[in-house]
Amino acid sequence: MRAWAEGDAAAGSAVYRIFRGRVRAKVASLAPPHRVDDLCQETWLEATRCRCSWRGPEVGAWLYGIARNVTLAHHRRTHNPEPGGSVGSAGSVDRQLEAMRAMRSLSNMADMKRRAVGYWSMGATSREIGARLGKSEEAARKVVARTIGELAEKVRPACARGSAEKPKCP
């Protein structure tokens, strides 16, 4: 990394080969699938532009911070403001990223759990959910509560891990 920061293109290629998969995974954890390629490219362009800001030794953490910030900047540019909020406010973007992670996690869950949480999110009562799923009201209440608990466990730790600061560039 030090050689790349000093202008060695071959060293930059080596850093890319080593970290491209991990950077892509970081971007994919934060961005919609149809934006991942573009945001990865933006991440590597920003890393190239700011390589002299690297202070070592953690190249991965530095690159992941750039990936996160590029992705957040994309969300700030493209998302509408929430009522009472502004486009790209930190809270708004973090909530949007958390919702995306929840949707991704929910899509990997069993059909009954997805349907139960879907009905619940539309305001259905436990009795209505139970009737739609062929379960008792109590069973429906438990399915919804457990599924929301599972989603919270999957989503919240990811939010805490994604808190790298933006590198300072000249």
N, C-alpha and C positions, 0 to 999 in steps of 0.2 A: 504494500500500500504506500509506503514511504516513497518508493521509486515512482509510482504512478502520480503521486502528489507533486513530484518534482518534474513531471513531464514525460516519463517513459511510457510510450503507448503499449509496448509489449506487457508491461506490468499491469496496465489497465485492462488488457485483454484477459490476463490471468485472474484478476479480481472478478471480472465479469463471469468467467467460467466457473469459478468457485461459488459465487453467491447468486447467480441468476435464478436458480430454482427456488432458493429460500426467499429472495426478494419477490418473486412471482407469487409464492404462497402467501406472503404477508399482504401483498396487494389484493390477492383473491379473497382473503379473509375480510377485507374492508370494502370491496367494490363489487358492483354488479358484474356478472360474468362477461357481458358484452363490452365492458370498458377496461377489462384487465390488461389486454395487450397494449392499448394506448397509454394507460397509466404506468405500466412497467417501462415503456419507452421514455416517458417523461421523467420517471425516477432515475433512470440511467443517465439521461441528459443532464438532469440537475446534479447528480453525483459527479459527473465529469466536470461540470462548470464549477462546482464547489469543492473539488478534491483537495484543494490547499487548506480547507478548513478542518480536515481530519486531524485529530490530535492523538489518536491511538489510545490504547491498543485494540479496542473493540471495533473492528471494521463492520461486522454484522450489525451491531447496535446502531452505528452511524448510518448505515444503508437503510435499516428498517425505519429509523426516524425520518429519513428523506422520503421513503415510500409512504409512510403514514401522512406526512405533511402534504405530499403531492396529491394523495387521495382526498384528504380533507379539503384542500384547495379546490379540487374538482367538484366536490359536493357543495361547497360554498358558491361556486359559480353557477351550478345547474339546478339547485333546489329552490323551490318557492319558500317564502317565509312562513312560519307558523303564526297563527293569530297572536298578536302581542309580541312577536319576536322579529328579529331581523334576519335577512338572508345570511346564512353562514355563521350565525352566532355559535360560539363553541358548544353551548348546551344543545342547541338545535341539531347541529351536525352529529354530536355524540349520541343523541336520542335516535337519529336516523340510522346511524351505524349499528346501534344496539338493536333496532327493529329489523334491520337487514340480517343480522346474525340470528335473531330469533326465528325469522322466516326460513333461513337456511337450515337451522336445527329442526324446526317443525317439519320441514319437508322430508326429513330423514326418519320421522317417527311413524308409528303404525297408523293406519287409516282411521281407526276408531278415535285415537287421541287427536289427530288433526281435525276430524269432524267435530269432536266435542269442544275443542278450543275455538274452532270456527263459529259454532253456534253460540257459544258463550260470548265471544267477542262482538256478536251481532245483537246481544242483549237477551238471549233466550234464558229462561229460568231452568233450574236443574230438572224440574218436572218435564219441561218441553224437550230438553236435551235427552233425558232418559227415554221419552216416548220415541224420539227420532232414532235413537241407537238401540232400542229394544232392551233397555236396562231400567232398573228402578231409579227413582229420584236420588236416593242415597248413593247408589253406584255411580250415577252420572256426576254427582257432586265430587266424589272421590277421584274419578277419572280426570275431571277438569283441574282439581287442586293439585294432584300429583303431576299432571302434565305441565302445568304452569311452574311448579317447583323444579322439574327437570329442565325446563327452558331457562329458568333463572340461573341454575347451576352452570349451564353451558354458555350463557351469554355474559354474565357479569364478570367472570374471570378473564374473558377475552378483552373486555373493556379496560380492565385494570392493567393488563399486559401492554396495551397499545398506547402507552403514555410517554413515549420518547419525545424529547424536545427537538425543535427544528434546529439544524446546524446553522451556525452563523457563517455567511458567505461574504467575501469582500465585495 
